[in-house]
Amino acid sequence: MKYKSVFDIIGPVMIGPSSSHTAGAARIGRVARSLFGREPKWAEISFYGSFAKTYRGHGTDVAIVGGLLDFDTFDERIIDSVKIAKNSGMKISFIEEEAITDHPNTARVRIGDEHGDLELVGISIGGGKIEITELNGFELKLSGHHPALLVVHNDRFGAIAAVSKILAEHSINIGHMEVSRKERGKMALMTIEVDQNIDDSILEKVGELPNILKVTKIVD
């Protein structure tokens, strides 16, 4: 693994004890919250591998719930996040999974309310860094450390080019882009990490394109 700075090695400012088990978990929860767009009414969190064995002692449970409450990694409220969430009416359940995953620090987060739900899989790869590897059944690779645009669309010719054209017209530079689909010609997910936050007006333009079903963003 290549590190860009000393902060990638020593990890982020955070509530301890472990960057992998707390800072990473908090960021997984916060990405889920950002994609959902609001505080969920319920959360079902499944832990795998090392997470499943140590999440209570290492604070992974309070960290990931803190992320769902939109707390940053250094927010001292993370320590009491489960209590805060329950006091606000959020129903939370933790599940210790025995299935073997590709990475030992893996969490599956299911959240929702009366208006909808969301499911994602995230892994904590060390130093507070994460990757989102699955979103609502679509495979993807999302770091959560850069602004991103997620576009659900019909798998049709020209859809990707049309979105890219709008970003180019607004001088939005693409750092990473990939497309995932469950079945050819059906629904697909476009994941685009960019160098700067995207204005809501640009999201509206993307959403008006043919074959675009839903547009969501993650801000830096």
Phi, psi and chi 1 to 4 in degrees:
 res  aa     phi    psi   chi1   chi2   chi3   chi4
   1 MET       -  135.9  179.4 -175.9  -64.6      -
   2 LYS   -97.0  140.0  -66.4 -177.5  178.3  179.4
   3 TYR  -110.0  137.2  -63.2   97.8      -      -
   4 LYS   -86.2  -27.5  -65.5 -178.4  179.1  179.2
   5 SER  -153.3  171.4   74.5      -      -      -
   6 VAL   -62.5  -27.0   66.6      -      -      -
   7 PHE   -70.0  -24.1  -64.5  104.1      -      -
   8 ASP   -70.8  -23.5  -68.8  -22.2      -      -
   9 ILE   -88.4  -47.1  -59.3  172.8      -      -
  10 ILE   -84.4  -11.5   64.8  174.8      -      -
  11 GLY    88.9  172.1      -      -      -      -
  12 PRO   -82.9  166.8   32.6  -36.4      -      -
  13 VAL   -67.9  129.6  177.0      -      -      -
  14 MET  -160.7  166.1   63.5  175.8 -171.5      -
  15 ILE   -83.0  126.0  -58.2  -61.3      -      -
  16 GLY   -67.9 -174.4      -      -      -      -
  17 PRO  -100.4   -8.7   34.2  -35.4      -      -
  18 SER  -137.1  133.7  162.9      -      -      -
  19 SER   -64.9  -37.1   60.6      -      -      -
  20 SER   -69.7  -42.0  -66.2      -      -      -
  21 HIS   -91.3  -17.2  -72.3   74.4      -      -
  22 THR  -116.5  -60.0   50.3      -      -      -
  23 ALA   -61.4  -45.1      -      -      -      -
  24 GLY   -62.4  -43.9      -      -      -      -
  25 ALA   -64.0  -41.4      -      -      -      -
  26 ALA   -60.8  -38.6      -      -      -      -
  27 ARG   -71.4  -34.6  -77.4  176.2  169.7  160.4
  28 ILE   -61.5  -46.3  -68.8  171.0      -      -
  29 GLY   -62.9  -38.2      -      -      -      -
  30 ARG   -71.2  -35.2 -155.2  172.7 -173.3 -158.3
  31 VAL   -64.4  -41.9  168.4      -      -      -
  32 ALA   -59.2  -45.0      -      -      -      -
  33 ARG   -61.6  -44.0  162.6   65.9 -179.0  -99.6
  34 SER   -62.7  -43.3  179.0      -      -      -
  35 LEU   -69.5  -33.7  -68.7  172.5      -      -
  36 PHE   -72.9  -31.4 -166.9   58.0      -      -
  37 GLY    88.2    1.8      -      -      -      -
  38 ARG  -168.2  170.7   55.5 -166.3 -179.3  -85.2
  39 GLU   -74.7  126.6 -174.9  171.7  -59.5      -
  40 PRO   -74.0  159.8   28.2  -35.2      -      -
  41 LYS   -91.1  -22.5  -64.3  -64.9 -175.6 -177.9
  42 TRP  -145.5  154.7   56.7  -96.0      -      -
  43 ALA  -145.1  130.0      -      -      -      -
  44 GLU  -119.0  113.8 -178.1 -178.9  -76.0      -
  45 ILE  -116.6  119.1  -57.8  163.8      -      -
  46 SER  -105.6  129.6  -60.7      -      -      -
  47 PHE  -108.2  141.0  -68.3  122.6      -      -
  48 TYR  -123.9  156.9  -61.2   80.4      -      -
  49 GLY    59.5 -131.6      -      -      -      -
  50 SER   -61.4  -37.5  177.9      -      -      -
  51 PHE   -56.2  -45.0  -90.0    1.0      -      -
  52 ALA   -65.0  -32.6      -      -      -      -
  53 LYS   -82.8  -29.2  -64.2  176.0 -178.5  177.5
  54 THR  -126.0    8.0   64.5      -      -      -
  55 TYR   -62.3  -32.1   72.9   91.8      -      -
  56 ARG   -71.2  -48.8  -73.0 -167.8 -179.2   94.1
  57 GLY   -68.3  -31.0      -      -      -      -
  58 HIS   -95.6   -1.2  -76.4 -170.5      -      -
  59 GLY    77.5   18.9      -      -      -      -
  60 THR   -64.7  -34.6  -49.9      -      -      -
  61 ASP   -65.1  -49.1   49.2   -5.9      -      -
  62 VAL   -69.8  -30.6  -63.5      -      -      -
  63 ALA   -67.3  -46.1      -      -      -      -
  64 ILE   -70.0  -34.3 -153.9  162.8      -      -
  65 VAL   -69.5  -37.2  172.1      -      -      -
  66 GLY   -58.2  -40.3      -      -      -      -
  67 GLY   -62.2  -39.7      -      -      -      -
  68 LEU   -64.6  -25.8  -67.1  177.0      -      -
  69 LEU   -86.6    2.5  -66.8  172.7      -      -
  70 ASP    72.6   27.3 -155.3   26.0      -      -
  71 PHE   -83.3  139.4  -63.0  164.0      -      -
  72 ASP   -78.0  169.6 -150.9  -26.4      -      -
  73 THR   -63.1  -25.6   55.5      -      -      -
  74 PHE   -97.3    2.4   53.2   80.4      -      -
  75 ASP   -73.0  119.8 -164.5  -41.8      -      -
  76 GLU   -66.3  -15.1  -66.2 -176.0   -3.5      -
  77 ARG   -68.5  -16.0  -68.4  175.8  -64.0  173.3
  78 ILE   -55.2  -36.0  -77.5  179.2      -      -
  79 ILE   -57.3  -35.4  -62.5  171.6      -      -
  80 ASP  -107.5   20.5  -60.5  -48.4      -      -
  81 SER   -63.6  -38.7   62.8      -      -      -
  82 VAL   -63.3  -43.6  172.8      -      -      -
  83 LYS   -63.6  -43.2 -179.6  179.9  178.9 -179.6
  84 ILE   -62.2  -44.0  -66.5  170.5      -      -
  85 ALA   -63.1  -45.1      -      -      -      -
  86 LYS   -66.1  -36.3  -71.2 -177.6  176.8  179.2
  87 ASN   -65.8  -27.0  -74.0  -18.1      -      -
  88 SER   -86.0   -1.0   70.1      -      -      -
  89 GLY   100.7    3.8      -      -      -      -
  90 MET   -78.0  129.2 -172.0 -172.2  -56.4      -
  91 LYS   -92.2  125.2  -64.1 -179.0  179.2  179.4
  92 ILE  -124.8  136.9  -54.6  168.7      -      -
  93 SER  -135.4  140.4   60.5      -      -      -
  94 PHE  -113.7  136.7  -62.7  105.5      -      -
  95 ILE  -125.7  127.6  -58.2  170.3      -      -
  96 GLU   -93.3  107.6  -60.5  173.4   18.0      -
  97 GLU   -89.8  146.1  -59.7  -77.2    1.7      -
  98 GLU  -102.1   -9.6  -63.2 -177.9   -4.4      -
  99 ALA   -62.7  145.3      -      -      -      -
 100 ILE   -86.2  128.6  -61.3  174.6      -      -
 101 THR  -113.0  170.0   54.8      -      -      -
 102 ASP   -67.6  -26.5  -67.7  -24.5      -      -
 103 HIS  -129.2  139.8 -165.3  -79.1      -      -
 104 PRO   -68.6  -26.3   23.8  -34.3      -      -
 105 ASN  -103.7   77.2  -63.0  -28.8      -      -
 106 THR  -120.3  138.6  -61.1      -      -      -
 107 ALA  -134.4  138.4      -      -      -      -
 108 ARG  -109.6  123.2 -179.1  178.8  -63.5  -87.5
 109 VAL  -114.5  121.9 -179.7      -      -      -
 110 ARG  -116.1  122.9  -57.6  178.8 -177.4   90.3
 111 ILE  -133.5  159.1   56.2  176.8      -      -
 112 GLY  -177.8  178.5      -      -      -      -
 113 ASP  -153.7 -165.1   58.0   17.3      -      -
 114 GLU   -69.3  -10.9   63.2  -86.9   18.8      -
 115 HIS  -101.6  -12.1  -58.7  -65.4      -      -
 116 GLY   164.7 -177.9      -      -      -      -
 117 ASP  -147.7  170.0   55.3   66.4      -      -
 118 LEU  -150.3  145.0  175.7  145.8      -      -
 119 GLU  -136.4  129.8  178.4  177.5   -9.7      -
 120 LEU  -140.7  158.6   64.2   73.3      -      -
 121 VAL  -117.9  128.9  175.5      -      -      -
 122 GLY  -128.8  150.0      -      -      -      -
 123 ILE  -124.8  145.1   60.2  175.1      -      -
 124 SER  -101.4  114.8  178.4      -      -      -
 125 ILE  -100.3    6.2   59.1  177.9      -      -
 126 GLY   112.0  147.6      -      -      -      -
 127 GLY    64.5   22.4      -      -      -      -
 128 GLY    82.6   -0.6      -      -      -      -
 129 LYS   -83.1  146.5  -69.4 -178.6  173.5  -67.7
 130 ILE  -134.5  166.6   67.4  167.9      -      -
 131 GLU  -137.7  133.5  -75.1 -175.8    2.7      -
 132 ILE   -92.7  120.2  -55.7  -58.0      -      -
 133 THR  -106.9  -10.4   59.9      -      -      -
 134 GLU  -153.9  139.2 -176.3 -179.7  -42.7      -
 135 LEU  -140.0  114.4  175.4   62.5      -      -
 136 ASN    49.5   40.7  -69.0  -23.2      -      -
 137 GLY    90.2   -8.5      -      -      -      -
 138 PHE   -92.2  135.0  -70.6  101.4      -      -
 139 GLU   -80.0  139.5  -66.1 -177.6   -2.1      -
 140 LEU  -157.3  177.0   73.6  162.0      -      -
 141 LYS  -137.9  103.1 -175.1  177.3 -179.5 -179.9
 142 LEU  -128.9  124.9  179.9   65.9      -      -
 143 SER   -79.6  -28.4   72.1      -      -      -
 144 GLY    76.2    2.7      -      -      -      -
 145 HIS  -104.8    0.9  -69.6  -89.8      -      -
 146 HIS  -134.9  152.6  -55.7  -75.9      -      -
 147 PRO   -55.9  144.6  -21.8   32.9      -      -
 148 ALA  -147.2  153.8      -      -      -      -
 149 LEU  -119.3  126.0 -173.3   68.1      -      -
 150 LEU  -116.3  122.5  -75.1   83.3      -      -
 151 VAL  -122.8  115.7 -176.4      -      -      -
 152 VAL   -88.9  128.4 -179.9      -      -      -
 153 HIS  -149.3  161.8   60.2   99.4      -      -
 154 ASN   -71.4  138.8  -68.6  -40.6      -      -
 155 ASP   -76.0   82.5 -176.1   25.0      -      -
 156 ARG  -127.5  152.5  -60.2  -70.8 -171.2  -85.6
 157 PHE   -58.8  133.6  175.3   80.1      -      -
 158 GLY    92.8  -11.8      -      -      -      -
 159 ALA   -64.6  -45.3      -      -      -      -
 160 ILE   -66.3  -43.2  -62.2  171.6      -      -
 161 ALA   -63.1  -37.6      -      -      -      -
 162 ALA   -66.1  -40.8      -      -      -      -
 163 VAL   -67.3  -44.3  173.0      -      -      -
 164 SER   -60.9  -35.8  -60.8      -      -      -
 165 LYS   -64.6  -43.3 -178.7 -180.0  179.0 -178.1
 166 ILE   -63.0  -42.4  -72.5 -179.5      -      -
 167 LEU   -63.5  -41.2  -64.0 -179.1      -      -
 168 ALA   -63.6  -39.5      -      -      -      -
 169 GLU   -62.5  -25.6  -70.9  172.5  -11.2      -
 170 HIS  -105.7   17.4  -69.8   82.1      -      -
 171 SER    57.0   37.4  -58.8      -      -      -
 172 ILE   -92.3  115.7  -57.2  -65.6      -      -
 173 ASN   -86.6  131.1 -170.2   49.1      -      -
 174 ILE   -90.5  123.2  -63.9  173.6      -      -
 175 GLY   -90.9  -35.8      -      -      -      -
 176 HIS  -153.7  140.1  173.6   78.7      -      -
 177 MET  -147.2  137.7  179.7  178.0 -177.7      -
 178 GLU  -152.3  160.1   62.9  178.7   47.4      -
 179 VAL  -127.6  132.9  178.4      -      -      -
 180 SER  -122.3  139.6  172.7      -      -      -
 181 ARG  -140.3  146.3   58.9 -174.3 -177.2 -177.5
 182 LYS   -82.4  -30.9  -60.2  176.4 -175.8  177.9
 183 GLU  -154.3  138.7 -174.0  178.6  -12.2      -
 184 ARG   -58.6  132.0 -179.0  177.9  177.8 -178.8
 185 GLY    82.0    0.2      -      -      -      -
 186 LYS  -104.4 -136.7  -59.5  -65.8 -176.3 -180.0
 187 MET   -86.4  145.6 -165.9  179.7  -63.5      -
 188 ALA  -138.0  162.4      -      -      -      -
 189 LEU  -124.3  122.3  172.7   65.6      -      -
 190 MET   -98.4  123.1 -156.1 -177.1  -51.8      -
 191 THR  -113.8  120.0  -54.3      -      -      -
 192 ILE  -129.0  111.1  -50.8  170.4      -      -
 193 GLU   -90.6  133.4  -70.7 -169.6  -22.4      -
 194 VAL  -125.7  173.4  -65.1      -      -      -
 195 ASP   -89.6  -12.0  -70.3  -17.2      -      -
 196 GLN  -146.7  158.5   64.4  -99.5   49.0      -
 197 ASN   -62.4  145.6  -72.4  -37.9      -      -
 198 ILE  -101.8  129.0  -59.0  175.0      -      -
 199 ASP   -68.0  148.4 -170.1   80.2      -      -
 200 ASP   -60.6  -28.7  -72.7  -18.4      -      -
 201 SER   -64.9  -32.4   61.5      -      -      -
 202 ILE   -70.4  -39.9  -60.1  176.4      -      -
 203 LEU   -58.9  -39.8  -96.3   68.0      -      -
 204 GLU   -63.6  -40.2  -67.6  176.3    3.2      -
 205 LYS   -65.4  -41.4  -69.5 -178.2  179.3  179.8
 206 VAL   -63.5  -41.4  172.5      -      -      -
 207 GLY   -65.5  -21.4      -      -      -      -
 208 GLU   -85.4   -7.8  -67.4  170.4   -5.0      -
 209 LEU   -68.8  153.3  -68.2  170.6      -      -
 210 PRO   -61.3  142.5  -21.6   32.5      -      -
 211 ASN    72.1    4.0  -65.7  -53.4      -      -
 212 ILE   -88.7  127.5  -57.6  -57.7      -      -
 213 LEU  -103.1  -37.7  -55.4  176.7      -      -
 214 LYS  -157.2  141.4 -176.7  178.6 -179.6 -179.8
 215 VAL  -128.4  129.0 -176.4      -      -      -
 216 THR  -133.5  150.5  -49.5      -      -      -
 217 LYS  -128.5  154.8   69.7  175.4 -179.7  178.5
 218 ILE  -116.5  126.5  -64.0  177.0      -      -
 219 VAL   -93.9  156.9  -62.2      -      -      -
 220 ASP   -74.3      - -168.2    6.4      -      -
